[in-house]
Amino acid sequence: MGNYKIVITGAYAAGKTQFIRSVSEVEVIDTEAIVTNLEEKMIKTHTTVGLDYGILTIDSEHKLFLFGTPGQERFDFMWEVLAEGCLGYIVLMDSCRPAHFVETAHLVQRFASITSAPFVVAANKQDDPSSLPPSYIRRRLGIPLSIPVVPCIASDPASVRDVLLTLLERVDMVSATAE
Amino acid sequence: MALEGTLNDMPLIDLMHVFQSGRKTGRLLLSQSPYKAMLWFLDGAIINAVVLAQSTNAPIHAGEEAVFTLLHWEDGVFKFLHPQPPESYQIHITHSTDWLIIEGLRRHEQQSRLPACPRITGSTALRLVPRLAGEETQISLTLDDWRVLSQLVLETTVDEVVGAIGLSFDQTIGIINRLLALNLVEIRADMVLPEAKPLIMLPSPTDANKLVPQQRMRSLVQSIKDRLRRVAV
């Protein structure tokens, strides 16, 4: 029985738990804590501490685990544990919150220093008419053109599936290059 | 949910460009004590603007003058609201977004022209901004603007542009600032991703995920892709 994992990361309240919930076969298991940061408290009162994950059965012998990273930086010691051995990871960015650019850019840097696994950036909340376009998000985060920045609606299973497929295309491409 | 943030996070020039290319309609509310302001967008174009005193609602600037004032706000907060069905719009500004930006910048000293732009040096790498197909523009460029633009077909540094077109460094910087404000050119600032530190991998029979051989990886990825395509939507 082989278990594989993809990590979903992003700034606070980027939609990570919702993203996993959209495609998981099981009810997402999340462990939430009371938000301590006053500013973040205005957005939501509980945040993911760790072990926020969903499961997708690939076949009788393999399962894919989707892990969401903790939402607040005080839990970032968990990132290394979660990133170890992942197939790839997705950086989720709320397209309606330019205030998240700095934190998300920091997070991209931090993850790249933890793991060399391939990643894509998903511009969440693209169903909101005022959302920023992925091209602008790419520019502000300084993401190279070789890394996909894809539109995403975390509450829509089809959209989440497309983001995961884009990541897998990239995993495929990177492993083909490595051969 | 609406687009909201601070002008530190996203300068007004960026908001104007994003709304223009996305052909947005709605109201942009801004506040920077002791003032508040509103910009009306119709199909991406700015059609009206007003700056008011926060405490009394007394108008301070209206129309184009309000836009020029707002271009120099640096630390206000903003929120973009979509139109409610019965809402109607009156057009008081007919100039294009690009004209408003250039005119607003022209009215200030060279040094304060581009508050949101990073400092440009000779080694700054520039490139053309990819424009969406069908995106309309009413920009008029001078011959010197075109000379600079023609150098940026390939990514080029400011020093290389100066060397190629024969203008002085200051003149070239002036043209580049204008092209940056028009969103025709951008400073290349792609993130340089750090190398991941090597992990010490201990083989574990219970954790196949840690040791996926290259040859197995591609068939595994294919299996996951097949499974994902069956996700109920």
Contacts between the chains, C-beta under 8 A, distances in Angstrom:
chain1	res1	chain2	res2	distance
A	2	B	208	3.9
A	2	B	209	7.0
A	2	B	220	7.9
A	3	B	207	7.5
A	3	B	208	6.8
A	3	B	209	5.8
A	4	B	208	7.7
A	4	B	209	5.0
A	4	B	212	7.5
A	4	B	220	6.8
A	4	B	224	7.3
A	5	B	209	6.0
A	23	B	228	7.5
A	23	B	231	5.4
A	56	B	224	7.8
A	56	B	227	6.2
A	56	B	228	7.4
A	56	B	231	7.8
A	57	B	227	7.3
A	58	B	220	8.0
A	58	B	223	5.1
A	58	B	224	5.5
A	58	B	227	4.7
A	59	B	223	6.3
A	59	B	227	7.5
A	62	B	220	7.3
A	62	B	223	6.6
A	64	B	224	5.7
A	64	B	227	7.4
A	84	B	199	6.4
A	84	B	210	7.3
A	85	B	201	7.9
A	85	B	207	6.9
A	85	B	209	4.6
A	85	B	210	4.0
A	86	B	209	7.6
A	87	B	209	7.7
A	87	B	212	7.6
A	87	B	220	7.9
A	87	B	221	7.5
A	87	B	224	7.9
A	96	B	1	5.4
A	96	B	2	6.6
A	96	B	3	4.8
A	96	B	4	7.0
A	97	B	4	7.4
A	97	B	5	6.3
A	98	B	3	7.6
A	98	B	5	4.0
A	98	B	6	7.8
A	98	B	9	4.0
A	98	B	10	3.8
A	99	B	5	4.7
A	99	B	6	6.6
A	99	B	9	4.8
A	101	B	9	6.2
A	101	B	10	7.8
A	102	B	9	7.7
A	105	B	191	6.7
A	108	B	191	6.5
A	108	B	193	7.3
A	109	B	191	6.9
A	109	B	193	6.9
A	109	B	194	6.4
A	112	B	193	3.9
A	112	B	194	5.4
A	112	B	196	6.5
A	113	B	194	4.3
A	113	B	195	7.6
A	113	B	196	6.1
A	113	B	197	6.8
A	114	B	196	6.2
A	114	B	197	7.7
A	115	B	196	5.1
A	115	B	199	7.9
A	116	B	195	7.3
A	116	B	196	4.0
A	125	B	1	6.4
A	128	B	1	5.2
A	128	B	2	7.3
A	128	B	3	7.5
A	129	B	24	7.3
A	129	B	82	5.8
A	130	B	2	5.4
A	130	B	3	3.9
A	130	B	24	6.9
A	130	B	26	7.0
A	130	B	80	4.6
A	130	B	82	6.6
A	131	B	3	6.8
A	132	B	3	6.8
A	132	B	18	6.0
A	133	B	18	6.8
A	133	B	21	7.2
A	133	B	22	6.3
A	135	B	130	7.6
A	136	B	14	7.4
A	136	B	18	5.6
A	139	B	186	6.8
A	140	B	10	7.9
A	141	B	191	6.8
A	142	B	189	5.1
A	142	B	190	5.2
A	142	B	191	3.7
A	143	B	190	7.2
A	143	B	191	6.4
A	144	B	190	4.6
A	144	B	191	7.1
A	156	B	233	7.6
A	157	B	231	5.6
A	157	B	232	6.7
A	157	B	233	4.7
A	158	B	231	7.7
A	158	B	233	3.9
A	160	B	231	7.9
A	161	B	228	5.1
A	161	B	229	7.3
A	161	B	231	4.7
A	161	B	233	6.9
A	164	B	224	7.9
A	164	B	228	5.5
A	165	B	225	5.9
A	165	B	228	5.8
A	165	B	229	7.6
A	168	B	221	5.0
A	168	B	224	5.9
A	168	B	225	5.2
A	168	B	228	7.4
A	171	B	217	7.2
A	171	B	221	5.3
A	172	B	217	7.9
A	172	B	218	5.9
A	172	B	221	4.7
A	172	B	222	7.7
A	175	B	214	5.6
A	175	B	217	4.2
A	175	B	218	5.8
A	175	B	221	7.3
A	176	B	218	6.7
A	178	B	214	5.7
A	179	B	214	5.2
A	179	B	215	7.5
